Amino acid sequence: MSVIRSHTYSVDPADLEEFLARRASLIGTVRETHPGLTTTRLVKLDDGTYSDTWHWESGAQMGAALAAIATFPESPLTMALTKDATAQNGQVVDER
């Protein structure tokens, strides 16, 4: 069953373009080294924060990528541009 890692954070508007470039690079590296990342979606919410969801084919694939996150140089560079970040994991129960 597929799983999702959901992040919520804010990004200074002046940093958004750079953040998007770094995020794209991070996603590319994760996909190259850890199969199973099927979809990512970044949504700007009404309150100005962002919801960033990463969909994985399985919990094992997501867990392996998360365990290796420190080996991706893009990760700290990307997250350095965020504030008030939180993350949650969940399992997809119904998708239509």
HELIX and SHEET records of a PDB file:
HELIX    1   1 PRO A   13  ASP A   15  5                                   3    
HELIX    2   2 LEU A   16  THR A   33  1                                  18    
HELIX    3   3 GLY A   59  ALA A   67  1                                   9    
HELIX    4   4 ILE A   69  THR A   71  5                                   3    
HELIX    5   5 GLU A   74  MET A   79  1                                   6    
SHEET    1   A 4 LEU A  37  LYS A  44  0                                        
SHEET    2   A 4 TYR A  50  TRP A  56 -1                                        
SHEET    3   A 4 VAL A   3  VAL A  11 -1                                        
SHEET    4   A 4 THR A  82  GLN A  91 -1                                        
END                                                                             
